[in-house]
Amino acid sequence: MRPRLLTGSLALLAVLASAAAGTARAQPPRATGPKHLNVVLILSDDENIHGATVMRHVRDLLARHGVTFANYHVTTSECGPSRASILTGQYSHHTGLVDNFGSYHHFDQNSNLAVWLHDAGYRTALVGKYLNDYPLEGGNATPPGWDDWQVMDSVPEEKYYDYILDENGRLAHFGGAPADYSTTVLTHKATAFIRSTTPSQPFFLYFAPVTPHLPAIPAPRDQGKLEDLAPLDSPAFAEKNIGDKPWRAWHQKVLQAAADVYQDHVRERQLESLLSLDRSVATIVSALKRRGELNNTVIVYTSDNGFLWGEHRLGGKIWPYEDSTHVPLVVRTPWATANGTVSHAAVLNIDLASTISQLAGVRPGLPQDGESFVPLLHGRKVSWRKAYVIEYLGRSQLRIGGPPPYVAVHTKRYLYVEYRRGWRELYDLRHDPWELRNVAGKPAYAGEQRRLHLLLQQLVAAPPHTPKVA
């Protein structure tokens, strides 16, 4: 965790608190208890950790009434693999979905969060983006477990206008009118699902608009609202000396001007597009309240991966660096035990499946790499992981200057990365929270590098554990 982030994006997380004052099948899922909680999972697309700075409703309607997780990371910083991990509770080296394109067929459609909850009596809906390589076919293509299937076509790219939506097997085209803005359309469908669910049936709503994925087109009312943003406050921005970065030869021509494009244009558009998603949060909360379900619903807000805005002279995601893997996680709960608090536990996207399963009284139907963080939502002190894997095992990004495949281990103090190309990176986060000085191969860190190498091997080789009974 970056000490400097406490004055940057983690300062925001503190504000959120102060404002409150393997693939083997396990046993079939089981629902327990007389009353089941509803769960709403809101997943943004490529949201940088600083995105929450413009999201007033996330702060006021979610964080004030729940827990903000200041040390939440994704284990693969790419849309498809991360979303597969969210739905299964497994690292991408266990799901088999390791890249946005070309590995979708490895994903087990028959055992994931939707199937487990549906089989336990939940009504389920996916509204928005599913997996990048999913073939939008219409007809009877809806995967198992989903009762309401309102899914966008994300091939070849995510769109805000002029897109196709699979409405439970019927393909519908939306054009370029203001009313066709995809975040707005999907929000209407999400609230329609809430209204149409009978009060006696618990529900799981997975709301996944493409906001703020590039091209990051803001809603008409939000265009130009943030054109006077202050410069990005990060020593890693347009990093002056990348001589110790093993990939430096790939980016010899990356100049300050290129980094400025991300800071001044991409950043502005992405933040402006998040304003509409923030209003969607308020709309969903209002729909739950009108329906009388708000006090029986857990709302999870997060992103599938982070996004570099010119840090280390890089733009986009995939990389193992903090700005690529560190994303927001805010959970509103019906109980007030930990309202408005910040947890610093190392929580991951692979924990969401176990957590949502426990909230629903369901046992996960797959072995889990993740753990349920429900105790943290109650403010309990529990033992928690000290290290975890970050990985990218795909190859599609190589042609556009992305990283080669790698595995990495992240601890409280260190980030250690092993690329298949033979490159090594090691950052002492206590002394170098911005990951500016690669100390891999330095004599002073030789012992630590060996220890981290063995720890990484151990973590990657560890099989998923048998899921606990909810």
Beta strands, then each sheet from edge to edge (+ up, - down):
strand 1: 38-44
strand 2: 66-69
strand 3: 123-128
strand 4: 148-152
strand 5: 163-167
strand 6: 170-174
strand 7: 203-208
strand 8: 297-303
strand 9: 308-309
strand 10: 315-316
strand 11: 329-332
strand 12: 341-343
strand 13: 387-392
strand 14: 406-411
strand 15: 414-419
strand 16: 424-428
sheet 1: 6+ 5- 4+ 3+ 7+ 1+ 8+ 11- 2+ 12+
sheet 2: 9+ 10-
sheet 3: 13+ 14- 15+ 16-
end
